[in-house]
Amino acid sequence: MANYFIFSISIAFISWIVGLIATALIRNTRFYKERLSNLNFIKSEAVNKALGVGVIKWITQNTFFKIFNPKLAIKKKFTKEDFITLRDEMTVAEVGHLIGFCFVTVFAIVYLFKGKYTLALIIIIVNIIMNLYPSLLQQMNKRRIDRVLKRFPA
């Protein structure tokens, strides 16, 4: 059972690299700019809270995970351009995690068809925690930035 968790976590870390590469390849496409940069699966803050996205936020801010993307930090003095840049970086992180989520889901499906139900379940759970939740967190943060950007003069 422990091997299943180690395997699942390993695949999740690999998926982050796959997500980074894939995002870099599609970042300048029309599809990315028009569709992916404005994804919003869960619009309700209450639903995000009920799902525990705040827990993932706390973990990413207060553990070693914060070193993975230092560009996603807010400084004391922020200009409108800084918020726009931050939002773009959050979009890159969000899309990377979504691509990683899809990548890992393929593994779960393969193991499901092989009849390894426990392994498939563990892969899905780890994938949700390490890819889907961070993506939802970025969407939540982007909505907050969008509200801040509306306060700046045009």
N, CA, C and O of each residue as an XYZ file, in Angstrom:
616
protein
N       0.821     -1.191      0.000
C       0.000      0.000      0.000
C       0.875      1.269      0.000
O       0.580      2.227     -0.714
N       1.934      1.268      0.792
C       2.829      2.425      0.821
C       3.452      2.647     -0.549
O       3.659      3.786     -0.968
N       3.749      1.563     -1.240
C       4.319      1.682     -2.586
C       3.340      2.375     -3.533
O       3.757      3.105     -4.433
N       2.046      2.149     -3.334
C       1.044      2.803     -4.165
C       1.085      4.313     -3.974
O       0.985      5.068     -4.941
N       1.234      4.756     -2.719
C       1.303      6.190     -2.445
C       2.578      6.791     -3.027
O       2.546      7.866     -3.626
N       3.689      6.100     -2.849
C       4.959      6.593     -3.396
C       4.873      6.697     -4.913
O       5.302      7.690     -5.500
N       4.318      5.670     -5.543
C       4.152      5.676     -6.994
C       3.251      6.834     -7.429
O       3.558      7.541     -8.389
N       2.147      7.018     -6.722
C       1.191      8.083     -7.066
C       1.809      9.469     -6.917
O       1.611     10.336     -7.768
N       2.544      9.672     -5.856
C       3.204     10.965     -5.635
C       4.276     11.191     -6.701
O       4.447     12.310     -7.185
N       4.989     10.141     -7.062
C       6.008     10.258     -8.118
C       5.383     10.670     -9.443
O       5.890     11.556    -10.131
N       4.280     10.024     -9.793
C       3.598     10.383    -11.040
C       3.117     11.826    -10.978
O       3.198     12.549    -11.972
N       2.620     12.251     -9.828
C       2.137     13.635     -9.686
C       3.280     14.626     -9.892
O       3.105     15.630    -10.582
N       4.441     14.358     -9.308
C       5.581     15.260     -9.512
C       6.007     15.275    -10.979
O       6.328     16.331    -11.524
N       6.009     14.121    -11.607
C       6.333     14.059    -13.039
C       5.310     14.846    -13.847
O       5.654     15.511    -14.824
N       4.043     14.763    -13.428
C       2.986     15.480    -14.153
C       3.197     16.988    -14.100
O       2.812     17.702    -15.026
N       3.805     17.474    -13.026
C       4.091     18.907    -12.951
C       5.064     19.306    -14.054
O       4.911     20.359    -14.673
N       6.053     18.473    -14.295
C       7.020     18.754    -15.358
C       6.333     18.678    -16.716
O       6.551     19.529    -17.578
N       5.502     17.654    -16.901
C       4.739     17.528    -18.150
C       3.865     18.768    -18.342
O       3.792     19.313    -19.444
N       3.207     19.210    -17.282
C       2.357     20.400    -17.350
C       3.138     21.651    -17.704
O       2.676     22.465    -18.503
N       4.325     21.815    -17.116
C       5.169     22.974    -17.436
C       5.570     22.981    -18.910
O       5.500     24.014    -19.576
N       5.986     21.835    -19.403
C       6.419     21.736    -20.799
C       5.250     21.989    -21.743
O       5.363     22.763    -22.694
N       4.132     21.333    -21.471
C       2.961     21.490    -22.344
C       2.445     22.922    -22.321
O       2.059     23.461    -23.359
N       2.436     23.535    -21.153
C       1.976     24.929    -21.056
C       2.910     25.846    -21.838
O       2.452     26.761    -22.523
N       4.200     25.608    -21.741
C       5.158     26.420    -22.504
C       4.918     26.293    -24.006
O       5.087     27.255    -24.756
N       4.527     25.104    -24.433
C       4.294     24.872    -25.862
C       3.014     25.534    -26.375
O       2.948     25.934    -27.538
N       2.005     25.651    -25.524
C       0.717     26.188    -25.981
C       0.443     27.617    -25.520
O      -0.578     28.197    -25.888
N       1.332     28.185    -24.727
C       1.091     29.490    -24.106
C       0.801     30.606    -25.104
O       0.015     31.501    -24.795
N       1.390     30.585    -26.256
C       1.199     31.651    -27.233
C       0.114     31.344    -28.269
O      -0.016     32.044    -29.273
N      -0.653     30.301    -28.015
C      -1.711     29.956    -28.962
C      -2.997     30.727    -28.644
O      -3.191     31.226    -27.536
N      -3.834     30.802    -29.621
C      -5.134     31.469    -29.469
C      -6.008     30.723    -28.455
O      -6.696     31.343    -27.644
N      -5.974     29.406    -28.508
C      -6.754     28.582    -27.592
C      -6.401     28.892    -26.139
O      -7.285     29.028    -25.293
N      -5.107     29.002    -25.857
C      -4.654     29.310    -24.495
C      -5.150     30.687    -24.064
O      -5.701     30.848    -22.976
N      -4.947     31.673    -24.930
C      -5.292     33.049    -24.573
C      -6.790     33.278    -24.443
O      -7.234     34.021    -23.568
N      -7.565     32.643    -25.307
C      -9.005     32.891    -25.308
C      -9.779     31.957    -24.390
O     -10.770     32.365    -23.785
N      -9.341     30.716    -24.279
C     -10.115     29.726    -23.521
C      -9.479     29.380    -22.175
O     -10.121     29.501    -21.132
N      -8.236     28.957    -22.203
C      -7.616     28.440    -20.994
C      -7.323     29.514    -19.957
O      -7.360     29.243    -18.756
N      -7.034     30.721    -20.405
C      -6.676     31.770    -19.436
C      -7.875     32.279    -18.651
O      -7.705     33.018    -17.681
N      -9.072     31.901    -19.048
C     -10.264     32.374    -18.339
C     -11.128     31.236    -17.815
O     -12.337     31.400    -17.653
N     -10.522     30.089    -17.548
C     -11.276     28.976    -16.981
C     -11.772     29.335    -15.588
O     -11.110     30.056    -14.842
N     -12.942     28.821    -15.254
C     -13.493     29.084    -13.935
C     -14.482     27.971    -13.600
O     -15.680     28.098    -13.854
N     -13.978     26.890    -13.034
C     -14.830     25.738    -12.743
C     -15.815     26.005    -11.616
O     -16.995     25.670    -11.715
N     -15.324     26.607    -10.553
C     -16.158     26.850     -9.375
C     -16.120     28.340     -9.069
O     -15.090     28.866     -8.649
N     -17.228     29.011     -9.278
C     -17.270     30.458     -9.080
C     -17.565     30.846     -7.638
O     -17.235     31.954     -7.216
N     -18.169     29.965     -6.894
C     -18.592     30.266     -5.532
C     -17.445     30.084     -4.534
O     -16.822     29.025     -4.467
N     -17.185     31.131     -3.773
C     -16.164     31.043     -2.723
C     -16.599     30.053     -1.648
O     -15.766     29.363     -1.062
N     -17.904     29.984     -1.390
C     -18.421     29.061     -0.376
C     -18.174     27.607     -0.779
O     -17.826     26.774      0.058
N     -18.355     27.311     -2.059
C     -18.107     25.948     -2.533
C     -16.617     25.631     -2.445
O     -16.235     24.538     -2.026
N     -15.780     26.584     -2.838
C     -14.331     26.388     -2.708
C     -13.960     26.092     -1.259
O     -13.159     25.200     -0.980
N     -14.552     26.850     -0.346
C     -14.266     26.650      1.075
C     -14.738     25.277      1.526
O     -14.029     24.581      2.253
N     -15.941     24.883      1.095
C     -16.492     23.576      1.475
C     -15.631     22.430      0.934
O     -15.502     21.390      1.580
N     -15.052     22.620     -0.233
C     -14.188     21.599     -0.824
C     -12.812     21.531     -0.163
O     -12.079     20.559     -0.348
N     -12.466     22.552      0.600
C     -11.181     22.558      1.291
C     -10.050     23.192      0.518
O      -8.881     22.912      0.783
N     -10.381     24.047     -0.438
C      -9.327     24.707     -1.217
C      -8.463     25.585     -0.306
O      -7.275     25.776     -0.567
N      -9.054     26.109      0.747
C      -8.301     26.916      1.712
C      -7.197     26.127      2.395
O      -6.148     26.682      2.722
N      -7.421     24.851      2.611
C      -6.391     23.996      3.204
C      -5.189     23.900      2.265
O      -4.042     23.988      2.702
N      -5.461     23.720      0.986
C      -4.380     23.661     -0.008
C      -3.653     25.001     -0.057
O      -2.430     25.044     -0.191
N      -4.406     26.093      0.052
C      -3.791     27.426      0.078
C      -2.831     27.533      1.257
O      -1.702     27.996      1.099
N      -3.274     27.107      2.432
C      -2.425     27.172      3.619
C      -1.179     26.319      3.420
O      -0.073     26.747      3.749
N      -1.350     25.125      2.886
C      -0.217     24.218      2.676
C       0.797     24.837      1.716
O       2.002     24.780      1.961
N       0.307     25.431      0.618
C       1.243     26.002     -0.357
C       1.931     27.254      0.180
O       3.045     27.566     -0.239
N       1.301     27.964      1.085
C       1.912     29.172      1.638
C       2.851     28.891      2.803
O       3.776     29.666      3.047
N       2.631     27.798      3.525
C       3.346     27.583      4.780
C       4.224     26.337      4.823
O       4.721     25.969      5.888
N       4.418     25.691      3.693
C       5.298     24.525      3.660
C       6.310     24.697      2.528
O       6.364     25.739      1.875
N       7.103     23.662      2.314
C       8.130     23.724      1.276
C       7.553     23.903     -0.122
O       8.302     24.221     -1.046
N       6.250     23.711     -0.311
C       5.645     23.871     -1.632
C       5.756     25.316     -2.147
O       5.686     25.552     -3.353
N       5.929     26.274     -1.236
C       6.016     27.667     -1.670
C       7.274     27.947     -2.498
O       7.333     28.946     -3.214
N       8.262     27.081     -2.404
C       9.484     27.305     -3.182
C       9.322     26.906     -4.639
O      10.151     27.274     -5.471
N       8.263     26.155     -4.969
C       8.100     25.683     -6.340
C       7.745     26.789     -7.320
O       8.122     26.704     -8.489
N       7.045     27.807     -6.892
C       6.725     28.915     -7.795
C       6.773     30.243     -7.046
O       5.737     30.771     -6.640
N       7.973     30.777     -6.864
C       8.115     32.030     -6.113
C       7.516     33.246     -6.828
O       7.364     34.306     -6.221
N       7.177     33.101     -8.106
C       6.570     34.212     -8.841
C       5.146     34.493     -8.370
O       4.578     35.532     -8.706
N       4.570     33.583     -7.603
C       3.182     33.736     -7.175
C       3.063     34.357     -5.787
O       2.190     33.982     -5.004
N       3.930     35.291     -5.494
C       3.892     35.969     -4.203
C       3.535     37.443     -4.405
O       3.917     38.067     -5.395
N       2.795     37.974     -3.441
C       2.407     39.387     -3.513
C       3.361     40.209     -2.654
O       3.637     39.886     -1.499
N       3.850     41.282     -3.266
C       4.731     42.204     -2.557
C       3.880     43.299     -1.909
O       2.677     43.388     -2.153
N       4.512     44.116     -1.095
C       3.794     45.205     -0.416
C       3.207     46.206     -1.412
O       2.016     46.513     -1.363
N       4.039     46.704     -2.303
C       3.607     47.682     -3.304
C       3.389     46.973     -4.626
O       4.320     46.397     -5.190
N       2.176     47.014     -5.115
C       1.842     46.342     -6.366
C       1.167     47.330     -7.301
O       0.244     48.041     -6.904
N       1.625     47.371     -8.533
C       0.988     48.206     -9.539
C      -0.007     47.356    -10.327
O      -0.073     46.139    -10.157
N      -0.761     48.001    -11.169
C      -1.700     47.273    -12.015
C      -0.963     46.265    -12.881
O      -1.428     45.139    -13.057
N       0.175     46.659    -13.419
C       0.962     45.764    -14.264
C       1.463     44.558    -13.471
O       1.527     43.446    -13.994
N       1.817     44.787    -12.202
C       2.246     43.675    -11.352
C       1.116     42.657    -11.173
O       1.343     41.448    -11.217
N      -0.100     43.163    -10.970
C      -1.244     42.259    -10.819
C      -1.534     41.503    -12.115
O      -1.886     40.324    -12.083
N      -1.387     42.171    -13.233
C      -1.598     41.509    -14.527
C      -0.554     40.406    -14.729
O      -0.885     39.306    -15.172
N       0.695     40.706    -14.406
C       1.768     39.712    -14.511
C       1.514     38.549    -13.566
O       1.690     37.390    -13.943
N       1.102     38.851    -12.337
C       0.802     37.811    -11.359
C      -0.341     36.921    -11.852
O      -0.293     35.700    -11.705
N      -1.348     37.530    -12.426
C      -2.479     36.762    -12.952
C      -2.018     35.838    -14.085
O      -2.455     34.691    -14.176
N      -1.139     36.346    -14.939
C      -0.606     35.516    -16.029
C       0.179     34.322    -15.479
O       0.061     33.207    -15.988
N       0.974     34.561    -14.444
C       1.737     33.469    -13.827
C       0.801     32.455    -13.178
O       1.053     31.251    -13.223
N      -0.271     32.942    -12.579
C      -1.251     32.031    -11.980
C      -1.938     31.191    -13.045
O      -2.241     30.018    -12.824
N      -2.179     31.796    -14.195
C      -2.785     31.059    -15.301
C      -1.844     29.962    -15.780
O      -2.282     28.846    -16.062
N      -0.570     30.269    -15.873
C       0.413     29.260    -16.275
C       0.405     28.104    -15.274
O       0.396     26.938    -15.670
N       0.407     28.424    -13.987
C       0.381     27.378    -12.959
C      -0.914     26.573    -13.033
O      -0.896     25.345    -12.944
N      -2.021     27.261    -13.195
C      -3.325     26.599    -13.273
C      -3.396     25.634    -14.448
O      -3.786     24.478    -14.284
N      -3.022     26.102    -15.620
C      -3.089     25.267    -16.824
C      -2.104     24.106    -16.709
O      -2.414     22.986    -17.116
N      -0.930     24.366    -16.163
C       0.043     23.297    -15.963
C      -0.510     22.194    -15.066
O      -0.333     21.008    -15.345
N      -1.179     22.594    -13.989
C      -1.778     21.599    -13.097
C      -2.921     20.853    -13.776
O      -3.094     19.654    -13.557
N      -3.699     21.546    -14.594
C      -4.788     20.868    -15.302
C      -4.249     19.846    -16.308
O      -4.783     18.745    -16.439
N      -3.195     20.225    -17.003
C      -2.562     19.282    -17.934
C      -1.995     18.105    -17.149
O      -2.137     16.951    -17.555
N      -1.355     18.404    -16.026
C      -0.839     17.343    -15.163
C      -1.947     16.437    -14.655
O      -1.775     15.221    -14.565
N      -3.087     17.034    -14.323
C      -4.235     16.252    -13.865
C      -4.678     15.267    -14.947
O      -4.933     14.096    -14.666
N      -4.767     15.747    -16.169
C      -5.162     14.877    -17.291
C      -4.132     13.778    -17.510
O      -4.491     12.626    -17.756
N      -2.863     14.127    -17.423
C      -1.765     13.168    -17.592
C      -1.870     12.032    -16.573
O      -1.781     10.859    -16.936
N      -2.056     12.378    -15.313
C      -2.127     11.370    -14.253
C      -3.420     10.566    -14.348
O      -3.437      9.376    -14.033
N      -4.494     11.205    -14.779
C      -5.766     10.501    -14.923
C      -5.645      9.339    -15.907
O      -6.291      8.305    -15.733
N      -4.825      9.507    -16.930
C      -4.593      8.418    -17.886
C      -4.018      7.200    -17.155
O      -4.437      6.070    -17.406
N      -3.061      7.430    -16.255
C      -2.493      6.324    -15.476
C      -3.575      5.644    -14.645
O      -3.640      4.416    -14.591
N      -4.416      6.436    -14.002
C      -5.478      5.868    -13.171
C      -6.427      5.011    -14.003
O      -6.841      3.935    -13.572
N      -6.762      5.486    -15.175
C      -7.669      4.734    -16.056
C      -7.027      3.424    -16.499
O      -7.686      2.385    -16.527
N      -5.746      3.473    -16.844
C      -5.042      2.254    -17.254
C      -5.063      1.226    -16.122
O      -5.352      0.052    -16.351
N      -4.760      1.667    -14.907
C      -4.754      0.733    -13.782
C      -6.157      0.262    -13.432
O      -6.333     -0.850    -12.934
N      -7.139      1.086    -13.683
C      -8.526      0.679    -13.476
C      -8.887     -0.469    -14.418
O      -9.495     -1.456    -14.004
N      -8.507     -0.330    -15.678
C      -8.778     -1.386    -16.655
C      -7.956     -2.652    -16.390
O      -8.358     -3.754    -16.764
N      -6.816     -2.479    -15.749
C      -6.002     -3.647    -15.395
C      -6.546     -4.353    -14.145
O      -6.033     -5.398    -13.744
N      -7.573     -3.780    -13.541
C      -8.164     -4.385    -12.347
C      -7.464     -4.032    -11.053
O      -7.735     -4.638    -10.016
N      -6.573     -3.067    -11.097
C      -5.865     -2.637     -9.885
C      -6.615     -1.439     -9.297
O      -6.171     -0.294     -9.384
N      -7.758     -1.744     -8.700
C      -8.689     -0.712     -8.237
C      -8.123      0.132     -7.090
O      -8.325      1.346     -7.051
N      -7.427     -0.503     -6.173
C      -6.852      0.252     -5.046
C      -5.804      1.230     -5.547
O      -5.788      2.390     -5.135
N      -4.933      0.775     -6.426
C      -3.905      1.660     -6.982
C      -4.552      2.802     -7.765
O      -4.144      3.955     -7.630
N      -5.547      2.491     -8.575
C      -6.236      3.530     -9.352
C      -6.877      4.556     -8.430
O      -6.809      5.756     -8.697
N      -7.497      4.099     -7.351
C      -8.128      5.019     -6.396
C      -7.098      5.922     -5.726
O      -7.316      7.126     -5.592
N      -5.989      5.347     -5.311
C      -4.937      6.150     -4.666
C      -4.363      7.160     -5.650
O      -4.107      8.306     -5.281
N      -4.157      6.749     -6.895
C      -3.658      7.675     -7.916
C      -4.630      8.838     -8.084
O      -4.208      9.991     -8.160
N      -5.920      8.547     -8.142
C      -6.931      9.607     -8.305
C      -6.921     10.557     -7.111
O      -6.958     11.774     -7.289
N      -6.873     10.016     -5.907
C      -6.880     10.864     -4.706
C      -5.651     11.770     -4.679
O      -5.768     12.973     -4.446
N      -4.480     11.195     -4.916
C      -3.245     11.991     -4.933
C      -3.302     13.020     -6.056
O      -2.861     14.155     -5.877
N      -3.837     12.640     -7.205
C      -3.947     13.544     -8.344
C      -4.861     14.727     -8.024
O      -4.554     15.868     -8.371
N      -5.960     14.454     -7.376
C      -6.881     15.536     -6.991
C      -6.182     16.507     -6.052
O      -6.282     17.722     -6.221
N      -5.479     15.976     -5.070
C      -4.802     16.832     -4.082
C      -3.646     17.607     -4.706
O      -3.456     18.784     -4.401
N      -2.878     16.964     -5.568
C      -1.656     17.597     -6.073
C      -1.815     18.318     -7.401
O      -0.916     19.057     -7.804
N      -2.937     18.125     -8.098
C      -3.122     18.817     -9.373
C      -4.445     19.576     -9.464
O      -4.457     20.747     -9.844
N      -5.548     18.931     -9.122
C      -6.838     19.599     -9.268
C      -7.010     20.721     -8.246
O      -7.410     21.828     -8.605
N      -6.712     20.447     -6.982
C      -6.862     21.474     -5.964
C      -5.962     22.689     -6.214
O      -6.437     23.818     -6.085
N      -4.686     22.507     -6.565
C      -3.885     23.695     -6.880
C      -4.450     24.498     -8.056
O      -4.358     25.726     -8.069
N      -5.028     23.815     -9.032
C      -5.645     24.514    -10.155
C      -6.858     25.319     -9.681
O      -7.041     26.469    -10.082
N      -7.673     24.717     -8.835
C      -8.827     25.439     -8.267
C      -8.369     26.624     -7.427
O      -9.015     27.673     -7.427
N      -7.264     26.464     -6.716
C      -6.704     27.558     -5.924
C      -6.287     28.714     -6.823
O      -6.546     29.874     -6.501
N      -5.648     28.411     -7.941
C      -5.240     29.468     -8.870
C      -6.455     30.169     -9.461
O      -6.439     31.386     -9.643
N      -7.497     29.422     -9.759
C      -8.717     30.048    -10.274
C      -9.316     30.986     -9.222
O      -9.759     32.087     -9.546
N      -9.326     30.548     -7.977
C      -9.839     31.381     -6.894
C      -9.000     32.656     -6.761
O      -9.544     33.750     -6.614
N      -7.683     32.510     -6.814
C      -6.793     33.673     -6.708
C      -6.957     34.616     -7.898
O      -6.904     35.835     -7.735
N      -7.155     34.057     -9.097
C      -7.359     34.902    -10.278
C      -8.641     35.724    -10.150
O      -8.677     36.885    -10.558
N      -9.679     35.134     -9.593
C     -10.918     35.895     -9.378
C     -10.676     37.048     -8.412
O     -11.207     38.142     -8.601
N      -9.881     36.804     -7.384
C      -9.548     37.870     -6.429
C      -8.749     38.972     -7.118
O      -8.997     40.155     -6.887
N      -7.801     38.592     -7.956
C      -7.001     39.583     -8.689
C      -7.892     40.367     -9.652
O      -7.740     41.580     -9.790
N      -8.815     39.681    -10.314
C      -9.725     40.373    -11.231
C     -10.546     41.437    -10.499
O     -10.804     42.510    -11.046
N     -10.955     41.138     -9.261
C     -11.691     42.150     -8.475
C     -10.785     43.334     -8.140
O     -11.225     44.483     -8.170
N      -9.525     43.055     -7.824
C      -8.574     44.139     -7.532
C      -8.319     44.962     -8.774
O      -8.258     46.188     -8.693
N      -8.167     44.317     -9.931
C      -7.878     45.028    -11.176
C      -9.030     45.971    -11.578
O      -8.803     47.001    -12.212
N     -10.237     45.612    -11.209
C     -11.381     46.477    -11.515
C     -11.306     47.797    -10.761
O     -11.900     48.785    -11.193
N     -10.587     47.831     -9.642
C     -10.465     49.056     -8.839
C      -9.474     50.052     -9.423
O      -9.526     51.241     -9.107
N      -8.564     49.568    -10.282
C      -7.581     50.457    -10.897
C      -8.260     51.259    -12.007
O      -9.131     50.749    -12.712
N      -7.851     52.512    -12.152
C      -8.400     53.306    -13.271
C      -7.978     52.708    -14.615
O      -6.908     52.111    -14.727
N      -8.811     52.871    -15.611
C      -8.552     52.282    -16.930
C      -7.418     52.898    -17.649
O      -7.101     52.491    -18.767
